[in-house]
Amino acid sequence: MIPQTPEFKANARAALADPQLQRALSGLPTGLVAQRTSAKARLPEFEALRDVGRDVRNHALAHLDLYLETYEHNATAAGAVVHWAETGAEARDIISRICTEAGARIVTKGKSMISEEIGLNADLERQGFEVVETDLGEYLIQIRGETPSHIIAPAIHLTQDQVEADFRALHTHLPADRTLVEPAELVAEARGVLRQKFLSADVGITGANFLIAETGSSIIVTNEGNGDLTQSLARIHIVIASIDKVIPTLEDVTTLLRLLARSATGQEFTTYTTFSTGPRRPEDPDGPEEYHVVLLDNGRSELLGSEFSEVLRCIRCGACMNHCPVYNAVGGHAYGWVYPGPIGSVMTPALIGVKAGGHLPNASTFCGRCESVCPMKIPLPKLMRHWREAEFEQGLTPPRYRRGIALWAWFAKRPRLYHLAARFGIAALSAAGRGKGRFSWLPFASAWTRDRDLPAPQGRTFQQLWAETQRGVPR
Amino acid sequence: MSPIDKPADRDGAREAILGKVRKSLGIDGQSGARDAVVERRIERPVRHLTPARVLKPKADLEALFAATLAAQFSTVLPVAEFSDVPGAVATYLRQTNLSGRLGIGSDPLLEALAWNGEPGITLVPGRAAADTEVGVSRAIAGAAETGTLFLASGPENPVTLTFMPATHIVVITSDDIVGPYEDAFNVVRKLYGPGLMPRTLNLVSGPSRTADIGGKIVIGAHGPQRLAVVIVKSTAPAAT
């Protein structure tokens, strides 16, 4: 996928003006956000579990080399074929070779974000394989030629009407006068169409939410059951997982599973949590004959030793984007690459470079909601700030911003002058804005006021209020 | 199974990745102390925080398990004895107007039941086929924490029976109901040995579902549309 990240501003503007998208996004606060809040309320230990989860991930990452070796040893002992890929291109080559050697025609897929990261579908299709996304949301966007706009709800940008129109246009083998009014009717239609694909697939590809060193297992966490049909009905099951997914033990992963569904959808637990270990056993009547695991690095090993290492704790729940005011306003596609929202704003520059991805860490108000809901307590605003610094240091910040920052710095280095200027400025703005309490237009600030009002200051600067507080002046 | 060689993997990718990981972690050569930490963690897994909701007497856990499953769009069918299972299944299928052809594995407890005493019930042994409408499985454990069934794949319990039929019926004895997931994992360890697993261990907490169309929850996506759980109160053999 070619990054559209440099076009973030234009994409965001278009997203804000798209009434259909705005309607689709409007369900977030009462949907995933409210559901997480109530799931958290039902589990008094939730906050304490976040600390434990963070520690489990930190421990696993601090011993990643050893846990990867243990995982590989135990997975291989169970009959898995473990492959290592330093880059996306290497992972694509490994997977397409397995498909070619199997004489595969149809490849079904469970949902996998790193398959998006490495552009797996396009590569397999170029080589003539029919690739079928089987997660309903992924199927909806695949038939539209789109990419996911959310890491767990990939079609969150679509409304039911659009799905109905797409199904009528694509599923022409079904009666044209059929009713498709209820979501259940649309789901049933997709179930019927995709069931045929599951039954005729030669290779099934899934991602992995976690890998367990203790048992050599890969885990997928789903609600639809599509991942399980993908991996149980095809002759070959391929798992693609990034190297940071390895967790020491079943007890360790249990803590993460307690946090994952609650943070993601607000469910107590996802409907299906599946541990896969090796191919089918000699006496088994079903399951895949071959089981491959592709361990992908693609930059993770370098992130591990950097100031961004904490981002590797991410368990891909999506809570950060659900709670992000920017994501809620513009949706996922505006971010222009695979990972949207706050986690995307940290991951994207790491994976495609700060030159192409630099807009994303700037697209934040630093309100801190992402960090406050992150089950792994990743300090996302801090990491975005590191990217802003890197962008500035590499001279990638536009000249206008640099001049503005230089002007501010000139004042900031002269505290008396700064306070004086701030006092006059705030007082003037306060007087001018007294009527409405906000500005819908301001000279030199039209870039701000074009899209939203600027609140009028109350009259005194922060330093003045602070000084009064210190003197004990009642507020 | 013939082992598959891996000619497409670039030579040295494994060493390159592990080398970069060690470099990033500042690890220089072998460190016995790190090895020991990892070995100990794997051999003696540490339990973390257990939610208070499962720190309860067994009877309360059984009630919590049933109530949680029912709240997750599942039908709970309590029976007193193992020998009551075929009757409860037949009644459920009749009441919901479903087929009596049951896909079933070779679980000895399920196989020993007098299914032929129930009119309308026929057993189709082995894995699910495309036209299998009802699958019957036995869970090796159930975690009351979230009403979660633990199903281990194998000839006793073909994994396709859990996902292909529109209706899935799971039998569990109340003895196998535990509190937290950790206790259920210990059941798995006891059955398969430490560090070993069946090909798939399926944790199931309801019928399949999706919210991918307009964010509305629909029960019945790609997997079963209905989940019925028969909870057998007593595991004692039938008196007759």
Interface residues (C-beta under 8 A of the other chain):
Chain A: A24 G27 G31 L32 L43 P44 E45 A48 L49 V52 V56 H59 A62 H63 L64 D65 L66 Y67 L68 E69 T70 N74 A78 G79 V81 H83 W84 A85 E86 E90 D93 I94 R97 T134 D135 L136 G137 L140 A153 P154 A155 I156 L158 T159 Q160 V163 P183 A184 L186 V187 A188 R191 L194 R195 F198 L199 A213 E214 T215 G216 S217 N223 E224 G225 N226 D228 L229 Q231 S232 L233 I243 P248 T249 L250 E251 D252 T254 T255 L257 R258 T265 E268 F269 T270 T271 Y272 T273 T274 F275 S276 T277 G278 P279 R280 R281 P282 E283 D284 P285 D286 G287 E289 E290 H292 L295 D297 S301 E302 L303 L304 G305 S306 S309
Chain B: M1 P3 I4 K6 P7 A8 D9 R10 A13 R14 A16 I17 L18 K20 V21 R22 K23 S24 L25 G26 I27 R34 D35 V37 V38 R41 I42 P45 V46 R47 H48 L49 P51 A52 R53 T68 Q72 G105 G126 R127 A128 A130 E145 T146 G147 T148 S153 G154 P155 P158 V159 T160 T162 F163 M164 P180 Y181 E182 F185 G195 L196 M197 P198 R199 T200 L201 N202 L203 V204 S205 G206 P207 S208 R209 T210 A211 D212 I213 G214 G215 K216 V218 G220 A221 H222 G223 P224
